[in-house]
């Protein structure tokens, strides 16, 4: 098993930030962990099975496509 973690952090004001972390491994059928820490320090965590993760990716892709289409108008 090879575990991978990707982290995105966006600094806001002094000492405040938003952080998104995704952890997954190369074992078929295992969940993918998604952690989101908001500017107030609140943490939201998800453990998504492969089907749920695929659905989330599709929804995010649709949202991005919609925003790009409206921006092009």
N, CA, C and O atoms as a GROMACS GRO file, in nm:
protein
  292
    1UNK      N    1   0.084  -0.118   0.000
    1UNK     CA    2   0.000   0.000   0.000
    1UNK      C    3   0.089   0.124   0.000
    1UNK      O    4   0.182   0.136   0.080
    2UNK      N    5   0.060   0.215  -0.090
    2UNK     CA    6   0.129   0.345  -0.095
    2UNK      C    7   0.024   0.452  -0.066
    2UNK      O    8  -0.073   0.467  -0.140
    3UNK      N    9   0.045   0.526   0.044
    3UNK     CA   10  -0.048   0.631   0.081
    3UNK      C   11   0.004   0.766   0.032
    3UNK      O   12   0.123   0.795   0.041
    4UNK      N   13  -0.086   0.847  -0.021
    4UNK     CA   14  -0.053   0.979  -0.073
    4UNK      C   15  -0.141   1.084  -0.007
    4UNK      O   16  -0.261   1.063   0.009
    5UNK      N   17  -0.082   1.195   0.030
    5UNK     CA   18  -0.158   1.308   0.085
    5UNK      C   19  -0.125   1.432   0.003
    5UNK      O   20  -0.008   1.462  -0.023
    6UNK      N   21  -0.229   1.503  -0.037
    6UNK     CA   22  -0.216   1.630  -0.108
    6UNK      C   23  -0.282   1.736  -0.022
    6UNK      O   24  -0.390   1.716   0.031
    7UNK      N   25  -0.215   1.850  -0.009
    7UNK     CA   26  -0.266   1.959   0.075
    7UNK      C   27  -0.270   2.090  -0.002
    7UNK      O   28  -0.176   2.124  -0.073
    8UNK      N   29  -0.380   2.160   0.012
    8UNK     CA   30  -0.397   2.294  -0.044
    8UNK      C   31  -0.422   2.388   0.073
    8UNK      O   32  -0.504   2.359   0.160
    9UNK      N   33  -0.351   2.500   0.076
    9UNK     CA   34  -0.370   2.598   0.182
    9UNK      C   35  -0.377   2.737   0.118
    9UNK      O   36  -0.294   2.773   0.034
   10UNK      N   37  -0.476   2.814   0.160
   10UNK     CA   38  -0.490   2.951   0.112
   10UNK      C   39  -0.491   3.042   0.234
   10UNK      O   40  -0.581   3.036   0.318
   11UNK      N   41  -0.390   3.128   0.243
   11UNK     CA   42  -0.381   3.222   0.355
   11UNK      C   43  -0.481   3.335   0.334
   11UNK      O   44  -0.498   3.385   0.222
   12UNK      N   45  -0.547   3.373   0.442
   12UNK     CA   46  -0.647   3.480   0.437
   12UNK      C   47  -0.586   3.604   0.501
   12UNK      O   48  -0.512   3.677   0.436
   13UNK      N   49  -0.616   3.629   0.624
   13UNK     CA   50  -0.557   3.742   0.696
   13UNK      C   51  -0.449   3.685   0.788
   13UNK      O   52  -0.421   3.565   0.787
   14UNK      N   53  -0.390   3.771   0.866
   14UNK     CA   54  -0.282   3.728   0.955
   14UNK      C   55  -0.330   3.614   1.045
   14UNK      O   56  -0.421   3.631   1.126
   15UNK      N   57  -0.267   3.499   1.030
   15UNK     CA   58  -0.298   3.383   1.113
   15UNK      C   59  -0.419   3.301   1.070
   15UNK      O   60  -0.442   3.193   1.124
   16UNK      N   61  -0.495   3.349   0.973
   16UNK     CA   62  -0.614   3.275   0.928
   16UNK      C   63  -0.586   3.212   0.792
   16UNK      O   64  -0.521   3.271   0.706
   17UNK      N   65  -0.638   3.093   0.775
   17UNK     CA   66  -0.620   3.023   0.647
   17UNK      C   67  -0.730   2.921   0.627
   17UNK      O   68  -0.801   2.882   0.720
   18UNK      N   69  -0.742   2.878   0.503
   18UNK     CA   70  -0.831   2.768   0.466
   18UNK      C   71  -0.740   2.655   0.419
   18UNK      O   72  -0.644   2.678   0.347
   19UNK      N   73  -0.772   2.534   0.461
   19UNK     CA   74  -0.687   2.419   0.424
   19UNK      C   75  -0.774   2.304   0.377
   19UNK      O   76  -0.876   2.271   0.440
   20UNK      N   77  -0.734   2.243   0.268
   20UNK     CA   78  -0.802   2.126   0.212
   20UNK      C   79  -0.699   2.016   0.200
   20UNK      O   80  -0.592   2.037   0.141
   21UNK      N   81  -0.729   1.898   0.254
   21UNK     CA   82  -0.636   1.786   0.251
   21UNK      C   83  -0.706   1.662   0.199
   21UNK      O   84  -0.817   1.631   0.240
   22UNK      N   85  -0.640   1.591   0.108
   22UNK     CA   86  -0.694   1.467   0.053
   22UNK      C   87  -0.589   1.358   0.074
   22UNK      O   88  -0.473   1.376   0.037
   23UNK      N   89  -0.630   1.246   0.133
   23UNK     CA   90  -0.541   1.133   0.154
   23UNK      C   91  -0.604   1.008   0.094
   23UNK      O   92  -0.722   0.980   0.115
   24UNK      N   93  -0.523   0.934   0.020
   24UNK     CA   94  -0.570   0.812  -0.044
   24UNK      C   95  -0.455   0.713  -0.057
   24UNK      O   96  -0.338   0.751  -0.044
   25UNK      N   97  -0.489   0.587  -0.082
   25UNK     CA   98  -0.384   0.488  -0.109
   25UNK      C   99  -0.418   0.413  -0.237
   25UNK      O  100  -0.523   0.433  -0.297
   26UNK      N  101  -0.328   0.326  -0.277
   26UNK     CA  102  -0.343   0.258  -0.405
   26UNK      C  103  -0.415   0.123  -0.394
   26UNK      O  104  -0.411   0.043  -0.488
   27UNK      N  105  -0.480   0.096  -0.280
   27UNK     CA  106  -0.554  -0.028  -0.261
   27UNK      C  107  -0.696  -0.012  -0.314
   27UNK      O  108  -0.768   0.079  -0.273
   28UNK      N  109  -0.735  -0.099  -0.406
   28UNK     CA  110  -0.869  -0.090  -0.466
   28UNK      C  111  -0.978  -0.097  -0.360
   28UNK      O  112  -0.970  -0.177  -0.266
   29UNK      N  113  -1.078  -0.012  -0.375
   29UNK     CA  114  -1.195  -0.017  -0.289
   29UNK      C  115  -1.182   0.054  -0.156
   29UNK      O  116  -1.277   0.055  -0.077
   30UNK      N  117  -1.068   0.113  -0.127
   30UNK     CA  118  -1.051   0.181   0.001
   30UNK      C  119  -1.104   0.324  -0.006
   30UNK      O  120  -1.104   0.385  -0.113
   31UNK      N  121  -1.150   0.378   0.107
   31UNK     CA  122  -1.204   0.514   0.106
   31UNK      C  123  -1.096   0.620   0.087
   31UNK      O  124  -0.978   0.596   0.112
   32UNK      N  125  -1.139   0.736   0.042
   32UNK     CA  126  -1.052   0.852   0.029
   32UNK      C  127  -1.094   0.952   0.136
   32UNK      O  128  -1.212   0.984   0.150
   33UNK      N  129  -0.996   1.001   0.211
   33UNK     CA  130  -1.021   1.096   0.318
   33UNK      C  131  -1.012   1.238   0.262
   33UNK      O  132  -0.917   1.271   0.191
   34UNK      N  133  -1.110   1.320   0.295
   34UNK     CA  134  -1.106   1.462   0.260
   34UNK      C  135  -1.129   1.541   0.389
   34UNK      O  136  -1.228   1.521   0.458
   35UNK      N  137  -1.036   1.630   0.419
   35UNK     CA  138  -1.048   1.715   0.536
   35UNK      C  139  -1.048   1.860   0.494
   35UNK      O  140  -0.968   1.900   0.409
   36UNK      N  141  -1.137   1.940   0.550
   36UNK     CA  142  -1.146   2.083   0.518
   36UNK      C  143  -1.148   2.161   0.648
   36UNK      O  144  -1.235   2.142   0.733
   37UNK      N  145  -1.051   2.250   0.664
   37UNK     CA  146  -1.046   2.337   0.782
   37UNK      C  147  -1.076   2.479   0.737
   37UNK      O  148  -1.006   2.535   0.653
   38UNK      N  149  -1.183   2.537   0.794
   38UNK     CA  150  -1.223   2.672   0.754
   38UNK      C  151  -1.143   2.778   0.830
   38UNK      O  152  -1.062   2.745   0.916
   39UNK      N  153  -1.167   2.903   0.797
   39UNK     CA  154  -1.091   3.014   0.854
   39UNK      C  155  -1.106   3.025   1.005
   39UNK      O  156  -1.018   3.078   1.072
   40UNK      N  157  -1.218   2.974   1.060
   40UNK     CA  158  -1.240   2.978   1.204
   40UNK      C  159  -1.178   2.859   1.276
   40UNK      O  160  -1.186   2.848   1.398
   41UNK      N  161  -1.116   2.768   1.200
   41UNK     CA  162  -1.052   2.650   1.259
   41UNK      C  163  -1.142   2.529   1.264
   41UNK      O  164  -1.100   2.423   1.309
   42UNK      N  165  -1.268   2.542   1.219
   42UNK     CA  166  -1.360   2.429   1.218
   42UNK      C  167  -1.316   2.325   1.116
   42UNK      O  168  -1.276   2.359   1.005
   43UNK      N  169  -1.324   2.198   1.154
   43UNK     CA  170  -1.281   2.089   1.067
   43UNK      C  171  -1.400   2.006   1.021
   43UNK      O  172  -1.482   1.964   1.102
   44UNK      N  173  -1.408   1.982   0.891
   44UNK     CA  174  -1.506   1.893   0.833
   44UNK      C  175  -1.430   1.778   0.769
   44UNK      O  176  -1.335   1.801   0.694
   45UNK      N  177  -1.472   1.655   0.798
   45UNK     CA  178  -1.403   1.538   0.745
   45UNK      C  179  -1.499   1.445   0.673
   45UNK      O  180  -1.612   1.425   0.717
   46UNK      N  181  -1.454   1.389   0.563
   46UNK     CA  182  -1.530   1.291   0.487
   46UNK      C  183  -1.441   1.172   0.457
   46UNK      O  184  -1.323   1.188   0.429
   47UNK      N  185  -1.497   1.052   0.463
   47UNK     CA  186  -1.430   0.932   0.415
   47UNK      C  187  -1.521   0.876   0.307
   47UNK      O  188  -1.624   0.816   0.338
   48UNK      N  189  -1.485   0.895   0.181
   48UNK     CA  190  -1.571   0.858   0.069
   48UNK      C  191  -1.526   0.728   0.005
   48UNK      O  192  -1.409   0.710  -0.026
   49UNK      N  193  -1.622   0.636  -0.014
   49UNK     CA  194  -1.589   0.514  -0.088
   49UNK      C  195  -1.571   0.552  -0.234
   49UNK      O  196  -1.610   0.662  -0.273
   50UNK      N  197  -1.515   0.465  -0.317
   50UNK     CA  198  -1.486   0.500  -0.456
   50UNK      C  199  -1.607   0.550  -0.536
   50UNK      O  200  -1.591   0.642  -0.616
   51UNK      N  201  -1.726   0.493  -0.517
   51UNK     CA  202  -1.844   0.539  -0.591
   51UNK      C  203  -1.885   0.680  -0.549
   51UNK      O  204  -1.921   0.762  -0.633
   52UNK      N  205  -1.881   0.707  -0.419
   52UNK     CA  206  -1.915   0.841  -0.369
   52UNK      C  207  -1.813   0.944  -0.415
   52UNK      O  208  -1.849   1.056  -0.450
   53UNK      N  209  -1.686   0.906  -0.415
   53UNK     CA  210  -1.581   0.996  -0.461
   53UNK      C  211  -1.600   1.029  -0.609
   53UNK      O  212  -1.585   1.144  -0.649
   54UNK      N  213  -1.632   0.930  -0.688
   54UNK     CA  214  -1.656   0.952  -0.831
   54UNK      C  215  -1.774   1.046  -0.852
   54UNK      O  216  -1.768   1.134  -0.938
   55UNK      N  217  -1.880   1.030  -0.775
   55UNK     CA  218  -1.997   1.118  -0.786
   55UNK      C  219  -1.959   1.262  -0.748
   55UNK      O  220  -2.001   1.357  -0.814
   56UNK      N  221  -1.880   1.278  -0.643
   56UNK     CA  222  -1.837   1.411  -0.601
   56UNK      C  223  -1.751   1.477  -0.710
   56UNK      O  224  -1.769   1.595  -0.741
   57UNK      N  225  -1.660   1.402  -0.768
   57UNK     CA  226  -1.576   1.456  -0.876
   57UNK      C  227  -1.661   1.501  -0.993
   57UNK      O  228  -1.637   1.606  -1.051
   58UNK      N  229  -1.761   1.422  -1.030
   58UNK     CA  230  -1.850   1.458  -1.140
   58UNK      C  231  -1.927   1.587  -1.109
   58UNK      O  232  -1.940   1.673  -1.196
   59UNK      N  233  -1.978   1.599  -0.987
   59UNK     CA  234  -2.052   1.720  -0.950
   59UNK      C  235  -1.963   1.843  -0.950
   59UNK      O  236  -2.005   1.950  -0.994
   60UNK      N  237  -1.839   1.830  -0.901
   60UNK     CA  238  -1.747   1.943  -0.902
   60UNK      C  239  -1.708   1.981  -1.044
   60UNK      O  240  -1.693   2.099  -1.075
   61UNK      N  241  -1.692   1.882  -1.130
   61UNK     CA  242  -1.662   1.909  -1.270
   61UNK      C  243  -1.776   1.983  -1.337
   61UNK      O  244  -1.754   2.077  -1.414
   62UNK      N  245  -1.900   1.941  -1.309
   62UNK     CA  246  -2.018   2.008  -1.364
   62UNK      C  247  -2.024   2.154  -1.317
   62UNK      O  248  -2.056   2.243  -1.395
   63UNK      N  249  -1.994   2.176  -1.191
   63UNK     CA  250  -1.998   2.312  -1.136
   63UNK      C  251  -1.892   2.400  -1.204
   63UNK      O  252  -1.919   2.515  -1.238
   64UNK      N  253  -1.773   2.346  -1.224
   64UNK     CA  254  -1.666   2.421  -1.291
   64UNK      C  255  -1.704   2.453  -1.434
   64UNK      O  256  -1.684   2.566  -1.479
   65UNK      N  257  -1.757   2.355  -1.505
   65UNK     CA  258  -1.798   2.376  -1.644
   65UNK      C  259  -1.906   2.484  -1.654
   65UNK      O  260  -1.901   2.568  -1.743
   66UNK      N  261  -2.001   2.481  -1.562
   66UNK     CA  262  -2.108   2.580  -1.561
   66UNK      C  263  -2.053   2.720  -1.538
   66UNK      O  264  -2.094   2.815  -1.605
   67UNK      N  265  -1.961   2.734  -1.444
   67UNK     CA  266  -1.903   2.865  -1.413
   67UNK      C  267  -1.821   2.916  -1.531
   67UNK      O  268  -1.825   3.036  -1.562
   68UNK      N  269  -1.747   2.828  -1.598
   68UNK     CA  270  -1.668   2.870  -1.714
   68UNK      C  271  -1.758   2.912  -1.829
   68UNK      O  272  -1.725   3.007  -1.901
   69UNK      N  273  -1.870   2.843  -1.848
   69UNK     CA  274  -1.963   2.878  -1.957
   69UNK      C  275  -2.023   3.016  -1.932
   69UNK      O  276  -2.038   3.094  -2.026
   70UNK      N  277  -2.057   3.048  -1.808
   70UNK     CA  278  -2.116   3.178  -1.776
   70UNK      C  279  -2.012   3.290  -1.786
   70UNK      O  280  -2.045   3.403  -1.821
   71UNK      N  281  -1.889   3.258  -1.755
   71UNK     CA  282  -1.783   3.358  -1.764
   71UNK      C  283  -1.754   3.394  -1.910
   71UNK      O  284  -1.717   3.507  -1.940
   72UNK      N  285  -1.770   3.297  -2.001
   72UNK     CA  286  -1.741   3.318  -2.142
   72UNK      C  287  -1.847   3.402  -2.213
   72UNK      O  288  -1.824   3.454  -2.322
   73UNK      N  289  -1.964   3.416  -2.149
   73UNK     CA  290  -2.074   3.491  -2.212
   73UNK      C  291  -2.050   3.639  -2.204
   73UNK      O  292  -2.132   3.717  -2.252
   0.00000   0.00000   0.00000
